[in-house]
């Protein structure tokens, strides 16, 4: 027993020594000490900011707006009119033009002066001017506008020399918790840098663009930051700052950026004819609810469900079937129609997207060859100026290409409202962009020509039937 006790004692002593040897470095690492050199004190993103900030510009957009002044109520007074005359003797009620300006940010993405910014920064602009970090200013032309992604591409019109630019990162490599820097011109005070982390990925209910897929960050983003850069610690572009969630108008630590992969896809279109051509699937999809997941014997709701396949479409040719569950696109998981739309839309035309599909408890790999939606019928875009409820609207014949642009079902046919002039008759009666005109006074409308013929009549009462989303709306209007 004495020998065993001695062995146990020596063994315990060895363990204590080992523990002390192992713990010693950690104990020293935790000791607090005053930094003795500048290098010990400095932990800075200055090298990254110095490299990137010269490629972030201020964007000034100006547009001419027409305002009509209200007629003074004094002109309703006969006594006043007797001495001063009617409103025709004054400028009251006459339209006046004034220049409206907006300020945002932009990011140079090539040495020859190609700039990416938000569409809402330059929307309806007559002139665009950019100011570089070295205070030089240049006129810029709008090369591409894409309202669906809220992105625009500009090009400096003068020779500015070889300019600093930001390289693209692969935004799919981002992870929640990654450090990011936001660079822009908030409130017009001058270039500002803020730091934060990636708070979330694939935010889909922001309500800013058609493609609801955003990077969320707590880096402070304020008005004027729109179009500015969100970069990683390597100084590469991971997103374009676009929106904030705020009740006060200032930053609440909830900012949203368009992922760099979508920005790169749109910017690439500017190198061609300036038209963004998106791939077309030719299939209807829907969210997988908890009830659908249970019916499909899934452990949880995931993927998107195929609800219809357009004959002759890429989906049809690839072999997709109604009831298929699309789980992944290009190896990236999809959880709802918005995430699917983003993953699918960022693939270039002519490539093949690999879908991971669950069909009757079997997992399949299906390659979908990507091409643009076809123009099966001429658009025949027409502006309606007849004295009818459609006055001030622009209509087009529906095709898969038009349906894709307006985010309508590929299976829709007939005539669609493509645009509406503010303040027009069509606007006042409640017509909306994307409305499909089905029936006018009992007559089925199959083309824009038919609509224009019917709208040129004077029936006394207009009985309309239109489709808006999943609803069919019927109403009557006095002629």
C-alpha positions in Angstrom: 0.0 0.0 0.0 2.9 2.3 0.7 4.4 1.7 -2.7 1.1 2.3 -4.4 0.6 5.5 -2.5 4.1 6.7 -3.5 3.4 5.9 -7.1 0.1 7.7 -7.0 1.8 10.7 -5.3 4.5 10.9 -7.9 1.9 10.5 -10.8 -0.2 13.3 -9.4 2.9 15.5 -9.1 3.7 14.8 -12.8 0.2 15.8 -13.8 0.5 19.0 -11.9 3.8 19.9 -13.6 2.3 19.1 -17.0 -0.7 21.2 -16.2 1.5 24.1 -15.2 3.6 23.8 -18.3 0.5 23.8 -20.5 -1.3 26.5 -18.7 1.7 28.9 -18.4 1.5 30.4 -21.9 -2.2 31.0 -21.6 -1.8 32.7 -18.3 0.9 35.0 -19.7 -1.3 35.8 -22.7 -4.1 37.0 -20.4 -1.9 39.4 -18.5 -2.7 43.1 -19.1 0.1 45.3 -20.1 0.6 48.8 -21.5 1.6 48.8 -25.2 5.3 49.9 -25.5 5.5 50.4 -29.2 3.4 51.9 -32.0 3.1 48.5 -33.7 1.7 47.0 -30.5 -0.9 49.7 -30.3 -2.1 49.8 -34.0 -4.8 47.5 -35.3 -6.2 49.3 -38.3 -8.1 48.9 -41.6 -6.3 52.0 -42.9 -4.3 50.0 -45.6 -7.6 48.6 -47.0 -9.4 51.9 -46.9 -6.4 53.7 -48.5 -6.5 51.2 -51.4 -10.3 51.2 -51.9 -11.5 54.7 -51.1 -10.0 56.3 -54.2 -12.3 54.1 -56.3 -15.5 55.3 -54.5 -17.1 58.4 -56.1 -19.9 60.9 -55.4 -22.7 60.8 -57.9 -24.7 64.0 -58.6 -27.9 63.5 -60.7 -30.1 66.4 -61.8 -33.5 66.2 -63.4 -36.0 68.8 -64.6 -39.4 68.6 -63.0 -42.5 70.5 -63.9 -44.7 71.9 -61.2 -48.0 73.6 -61.5 -48.7 76.4 -59.0 -52.1 76.5 -57.4 -54.4 79.4 -58.3 -55.0 81.7 -55.4 -58.5 81.5 -53.8 -58.7 85.3 -54.0 -59.5 85.0 -57.7 -62.9 83.5 -56.8 -63.7 86.9 -55.2 -65.4 89.2 -57.8 -64.2 92.3 -55.9 -60.6 91.1 -56.1 -60.9 90.2 -59.8 -62.4 93.7 -60.5 -59.2 95.4 -59.4 -56.5 92.8 -60.3 -58.1 90.8 -63.1 -58.2 87.1 -63.5 -55.4 84.5 -63.0 -54.3 84.8 -66.6 -52.7 88.2 -65.7 -50.4 86.3 -63.3 -48.3 83.2 -63.3 -50.7 81.3 -61.1 -51.6 77.9 -62.4 -48.9 77.9 -65.1 -46.4 75.1 -65.1 -42.9 76.0 -64.0 -39.8 74.0 -64.5 -37.2 73.6 -61.8 -34.1 71.5 -61.5 -34.1 68.7 -58.8 -30.8 67.2 -57.6 -30.0 64.0 -55.8 -26.8 62.8 -54.3 -25.4 59.2 -54.0 -22.3 57.2 -54.3 -20.7 54.9 -56.9 -17.9 52.5 -57.3 -15.3 52.5 -60.1 -15.0 48.9 -61.4 -12.5 49.4 -64.3 -9.5 51.7 -65.0 -11.3 53.4 -67.9 -14.0 54.9 -65.7 -16.9 52.4 -65.6 -19.0 53.0 -62.4 -21.7 51.0 -60.7 -24.3 52.7 -58.6 -28.0 52.3 -57.7 -30.7 52.9 -60.2 -32.7 55.0 -57.7 -29.8 57.4 -57.5 -29.9 58.3 -61.2 -33.6 57.6 -61.9 -35.1 60.1 -64.5 -31.8 62.1 -64.5 -31.1 64.5 -67.4 -27.5 64.9 -66.3 -25.1 62.9 -64.2 -21.8 64.2 -62.8 -19.3 62.3 -60.7 -16.7 63.6 -58.3 -13.6 61.6 -57.6 -11.7 61.4 -54.3 -9.1 63.8 -55.7 -11.8 66.4 -56.2 -11.8 66.2 -60.0 -15.3 66.2 -61.5 -16.5 64.7 -64.8 -19.7 64.3 -66.7 -20.9 60.7 -66.9 -23.3 59.0 -69.3 -25.8 56.3 -68.3 -24.8 53.1 -70.0 -27.3 50.8 -68.4 -30.3 51.1 -66.1 -31.8 48.0 -64.5 -34.7 48.9 -62.2 -35.4 45.3 -61.4 -32.1 45.0 -59.5 -31.9 48.7 -58.6 -28.5 48.9 -60.4 -27.1 51.3 -63.0 -23.8 51.5 -64.8 -22.2 54.8 -65.7 -19.2 55.7 -67.8 -17.0 58.8 -67.4 -17.3 60.7 -70.7 -13.9 62.5 -70.6 -10.3 61.1 -70.5 -9.6 60.9 -66.7 -6.5 58.8 -67.2 -6.1 55.4 -65.6 -8.3 55.3 -62.5 -8.2 53.2 -59.4 -10.9 50.5 -59.3 -12.2 47.9 -57.0 -12.1 44.2 -57.8 -15.1 41.9 -57.3 -15.1 39.3 -54.6 -17.3 36.1 -54.8 -20.1 37.1 -52.6 -21.1 33.5 -52.2 -18.0 33.1 -50.0 -19.3 35.5 -47.4 -20.3 34.1 -44.0 -22.2 35.7 -41.2 -19.8 37.4 -38.8 -17.3 38.4 -41.6 -15.9 41.9 -41.1 -17.0 44.4 -43.8 -16.4 48.1 -44.5 -19.0 50.5 -46.0 -17.7 53.5 -48.0 -19.8 56.3 -49.3 -20.9 59.9 -48.9 -23.7 59.9 -46.2 -25.8 63.1 -46.0 -23.3 64.7 -48.4 -20.8 65.4 -45.7 -17.9 63.8 -47.6 -16.5 60.3 -48.0 -17.0 58.3 -44.9 -15.9 54.8 -43.9 -17.9 52.6 -41.4 -17.1 49.1 -40.1 -19.3 46.2 -39.1 -20.0 42.6 -39.7 -22.2 40.6 -42.0 -25.3 40.2 -39.9 -27.2 37.9 -42.3 -27.2 36.6 -45.8 -30.0 36.0 -48.3 -32.4 38.6 -46.8 -35.5 38.3 -49.0 -38.2 40.6 -47.7 -36.6 44.0 -48.1 -39.0 45.3 -50.8 -36.5 47.2 -52.8 -35.9 45.2 -55.9 -37.5 42.4 -57.9 -34.6 40.1 -56.8 -35.0 40.0 -53.1 -31.6 38.7 -52.0 -29.5 41.0 -49.9 -26.5 41.0 -47.6 -27.5 42.5 -44.2 -24.8 44.4 -42.3 -24.6 46.5 -39.1 -22.0 48.8 -40.7 -23.6 52.3 -40.6 -25.3 53.1 -43.9 -27.1 56.4 -44.2 -28.8 58.5 -47.0 -26.1 59.3 -49.5 -24.4 55.9 -49.1 -26.6 54.4 -51.8 -24.4 53.1 -54.5 -21.4 53.0 -52.3 -19.1 50.0 -51.7 -19.3 47.3 -49.2 -15.9 45.6 -49.2 -14.2 42.8 -47.3 -10.9 43.0 -45.3 -9.0 42.3 -48.6 -10.5 45.4 -50.1 -12.7 43.5 -52.6 -16.2 44.4 -53.5 -18.8 42.2 -51.8 -21.8 44.4 -52.4 -23.4 47.7 -53.3 -25.0 49.5 -50.4 -28.6 50.1 -51.3 -31.1 50.4 -48.4 -31.5 50.7 -44.7 -34.3 49.8 -42.2 -34.9 53.0 -40.2 -37.8 54.9 -38.6 -35.7 58.0 -38.3 -34.0 58.2 -41.7 -30.6 57.4 -40.1 -28.7 54.2 -39.5 -30.1 51.8 -37.0 -27.5 49.1 -37.7 -29.7 47.4 -40.3 -28.3 48.0 -43.8 -28.7 46.0 -47.0 -26.4 45.6 -49.9 -26.8 43.9 -53.3 -24.4 41.0 -53.5 -21.4 41.4 -55.7 -22.3 38.4 -57.9 -25.5 40.1 -59.0 -23.6 43.4 -59.5 -21.0 41.6 -61.7 -23.8 40.0 -63.7 -25.5 43.4 -64.5 -22.2 45.2 -65.1 -21.2 42.6 -67.6 -24.3 43.4 -69.7 -23.0 47.0 -70.0 -20.0 45.7 -71.9 -22.4 44.7 -74.7 -25.5 46.5 -75.9 -26.5 47.7 -72.4 -29.5 45.3 -72.1 -29.6 42.9 -69.2 -30.7 39.5 -70.6 -31.7 37.1 -67.9 -32.0 33.3 -68.2 -35.5 31.9 -68.6 -36.6 28.7 -66.9 -40.1 28.4 -68.3 -41.6 26.8 -65.2 -43.8 27.9 -62.4 -42.5 27.5 -58.9 -43.9 28.1 -55.4 -42.8 28.2 -51.8 -42.8 24.9 -49.9 -45.0 25.4 -46.8 -45.0 23.2 -43.7 -48.1 21.4 -45.1 -46.5 20.7 -48.4 -43.3 19.6 -46.7 -45.3 17.1 -44.6 -47.1 15.8 -47.7 -43.7 15.3 -49.5 -42.4 13.6 -46.3 -39.6 16.2 -45.8 -38.0 16.7 -42.4 -38.5 20.5 -42.9 -39.7 23.0 -45.5 -37.0 23.5 -48.1 -36.5 24.1 -51.8 -39.1 25.2 -54.3 -41.9 23.2 -55.8 -42.4 23.0 -59.6 -46.1 23.8 -60.4 -46.0 24.0 -64.1 -43.7 23.6 -67.1 -44.0 25.6 -70.3 -43.8 23.4 -73.4 -40.5 23.9 -75.3 -38.9 25.8 -72.5 -35.4 25.1 -71.0 -37.2 23.4 -68.0 -39.2 21.2 -70.4 -36.1 20.2 -72.5 -34.1 19.5 -69.3 -36.8 17.1 -68.1 -38.2 19.0 -65.1 -41.6 17.8 -64.1 -44.6 19.1 -62.2 -44.1 18.1 -58.5 -40.3 18.2 -58.7 -38.7 19.8 -55.6 -35.7 21.9 -56.6 -33.2 21.8 -53.6 -30.1 23.4 -55.1 -28.9 25.5 -58.0 -25.3 25.2 -58.9 -24.6 23.6 -55.5 -26.2 26.4 -53.5 -29.3 25.7 -51.5 -32.5 27.5 -52.3 -35.2 28.0 -49.6 -37.9 30.1 -51.3 -38.7 31.6 -54.7 -36.6 34.7 -54.0 -33.4 32.8 -53.3 -34.1 30.5 -56.3 -34.6 33.6 -58.5 -31.3 35.0 -57.4 -29.3 31.8 -57.8 -30.8 31.2 -61.2 -30.7 34.7 -62.6 -26.9 35.2 -61.9 -26.0 32.5 -64.3 -24.9 33.7 -67.8 -26.8 32.9 -70.9 -25.3 29.9 -72.8 -24.2 28.2 -69.6 -25.8 25.1 -68.0 -27.2 25.4 -64.5 -27.1 22.2 -62.5 -30.3 21.6 -60.4 -30.5 19.2 -57.5 -34.0 17.8 -57.6 -36.0 15.6 -55.3 -38.5 13.4 -57.3 -40.4 10.7 -55.5 -37.8 10.3 -52.8 -35.0 10.1 -55.4 -32.3 12.8 -55.7 -31.5 13.7 -59.3 -29.0 16.1 -61.0 -30.5 17.9 -63.9 -28.7 20.3 -66.2 -30.7 23.2 -67.6 -29.3 25.0 -70.6 -29.8 28.7 -70.2 -31.3 31.0 -72.8 -33.4 34.1 -72.9 -37.2 34.0 -73.0 -38.5 34.0 -76.6 -40.6 36.6 -78.3 -43.3 34.3 -79.5 -45.5 37.2 -80.8 -44.5 40.8 -81.7 -44.7 43.2 -78.7 -46.6 45.9 -80.8 -46.0 48.4 -78.0 -48.7 51.1 -78.2 -49.7 54.2 -76.2 -53.4 54.5 -75.9 -54.6 58.1 -76.4 -58.3 57.4 -77.1 -61.1 58.8 -74.8 -61.3 55.6 -72.7 -60.3 54.2 -69.3 -56.9 53.2 -70.9 -55.9 56.7 -71.9 -52.3 57.4 -70.8 -51.4 53.7 -70.7 -48.8 51.8 -72.7 -49.8 48.2 -73.7 -48.0 45.3 -75.2 -48.8 41.8 -76.5 -47.7 39.1 -74.0 -45.0 36.7 -74.7 -42.6 34.7 -72.4 -40.1 37.5 -72.9 -42.5 40.2 -71.9 -43.8 38.1 -69.0 -40.2 37.6 -67.7 -39.6 41.4 -67.8 -42.8 42.2 -65.9 -42.4 39.2 -63.6 -45.6 37.5 -64.8 -46.4 33.9 -65.3 -44.8 32.5 -68.5 -48.2 30.9 -69.4 -50.1 34.2 -69.6 -51.4 35.4 -72.9 -53.1 38.5 -74.2 -52.4 42.2 -73.6 -50.6 43.6 -70.6 -50.3 47.2 -69.3 -46.5 47.9 -69.6 -46.6 51.5 -68.2 -48.9 54.2 -67.0 -48.5 58.0 -67.2 -48.9 59.6 -63.7 -52.1 61.6 -63.5 -53.6 60.0 -66.7 -57.1 58.5 -67.0 -55.7 55.0 -66.7 -53.9 56.0 -63.5 -57.0 57.6 -62.0 -59.3 54.6 -62.7 -56.8 52.4 -60.9 -55.1 50.5 -63.7 -51.6 49.2 -62.7 -48.4 48.1 -64.5 -48.6 44.4 -65.0 -52.5 44.2 -65.3 -53.6 41.8 -68.0 -56.6 43.1 -69.9 -58.9 40.1 -70.5 -62.4 41.4 -71.6 -63.8 44.8 -72.6 -67.6 45.1 -72.8 -67.9 41.3 -73.4 -65.2 41.1 -76.1 -62.1 39.0 -75.4 -58.9 41.0 -76.0 -56.2 39.1 -77.7 -53.9 41.8 -79.1 -53.0 45.4 -78.7 -54.7 46.2 -82.0 -58.0 44.8 -80.7 -57.7 46.8 -77.6 -57.0 50.1 -79.5 -60.0 49.4 -81.7 -62.4 48.7 -78.8 -61.1 51.7 -76.8 -61.8 54.0 -79.7 -65.6 53.4 -79.3 -68.0 55.3 -77.1 -70.2 52.7 -75.2 -71.4 55.0 -72.5 -70.4 52.4 -69.8 -67.1 50.5 -69.8 -67.2 47.0 -68.4 -63.7 45.7 -67.8 -62.2 42.4 -66.7 -58.5 42.4 -65.8 -56.2 39.9 -64.2 -53.9 41.2 -61.4 -51.6 38.6 -59.9 -53.9 35.7 -59.0 -57.1 37.7 -58.9 -59.5 38.5 -61.7 -61.1 41.9 -61.2 -64.4 43.0 -62.8 -65.7 46.6 -62.7 -67.7 49.1 -64.6 -67.0 52.8 -65.4 -69.2 55.5 -66.9 -67.9 56.7 -70.3 
